[in-house]
Amino acid sequence: GAGVSQTPSNKVTEKGKYVELRCDPISGHTALYWYRQSLGQGPEFLIYFQGTGAADDSGLPNDRFFAVRPEGSVSTLKIQRTERGDSAVYLCASSPSQDNEQFFGPGTRLTVL
Amino acid sequence: AQKITQTQPGMFVQEKEAVTLDCTYDTSDPSYGLFWYKQPSSGEMIFLIYQGSYDQQNATEGRYSLNFQKARKSANLVISASQLGDSAMYFCAMREQAGTALIFGKGTTLSVSS
């Protein structure tokens, strides 16, 4: 079956611009996670959805970051007024429930010039 | 304090040999889970193996086994009979009792040579 997909695979933007990153989880997976991975580091948690609601957004670095999952499937991570420090690979993962292993997508590489 | 520590930035092994990748963790939760993921150069994270804190036996999945030493708070990954395709970054991660997110270490780069 299809795995987690993320689009775009690469995004280059200018400082101050707005970007949206999309995640399509595995069908039927109710839990969805966003992580950010900087060069040479492990992924860092951003936000977790159970169904349509954000159950834990404690990892979002500031109010420029926001994510939605309106129908409990596809999720969009939104970053306003991008900064160079936002450059990283943004990973999405899904799981059947919060107690299962997480299945990761290929990530979106964001570069802010 | 770091929750997950991987002290080996890089490891080198020859094909068909076994290799151990180290991971220590820090938590005060009695219930937690430990995971290992592989990240090839393509970038996606591939789940390898899971160990629950109450599991009595060490987890095994094919050529992967987890050497779980609870008192020492270590969860080392052992890869037997290394293959060229095992060359990748390996991450140890933990999910605590009350948490939902995975907490990752900084990773270890494994290079397998012929």
Chai-1 contact restraints between the chains, C-beta under 6 A:
chainA,res_idxA,chainB,res_idxB,connection_type,confidence,min_distance_angstrom,max_distance_angstrom,comment,restraint_id
A,Q41,B,K106,contact,1.0,0.0,6.0,A-B,restraint_1
A,G42,B,F91,contact,1.0,0.0,6.0,A-B,restraint_2
A,G42,B,F104,contact,1.0,0.0,6.0,A-B,restraint_3
A,G42,B,G105,contact,1.0,0.0,6.0,A-B,restraint_4
A,G42,B,K106,contact,1.0,0.0,6.0,A-B,restraint_5
A,G42,B,G107,contact,1.0,0.0,6.0,A-B,restraint_6
A,P43,B,F104,contact,1.0,0.0,6.0,A-B,restraint_7
A,F45,B,A101,contact,1.0,0.0,6.0,A-B,restraint_8
A,Y48,B,T100,contact,1.0,0.0,6.0,A-B,restraint_9
A,D56,B,T100,contact,1.0,0.0,6.0,A-B,restraint_10
A,Q98,B,T100,contact,1.0,0.0,6.0,A-B,restraint_11
A,E101,B,F47,contact,1.0,0.0,6.0,A-B,restraint_12
A,E101,B,Y50,contact,1.0,0.0,6.0,A-B,restraint_13
A,F104,B,E44,contact,1.0,0.0,6.0,A-B,restraint_14
A,F104,B,M45,contact,1.0,0.0,6.0,A-B,restraint_15
A,P106,B,G43,contact,1.0,0.0,6.0,A-B,restraint_16
A,P106,B,E44,contact,1.0,0.0,6.0,A-B,restraint_17
A,G107,B,G43,contact,1.0,0.0,6.0,A-B,restraint_18
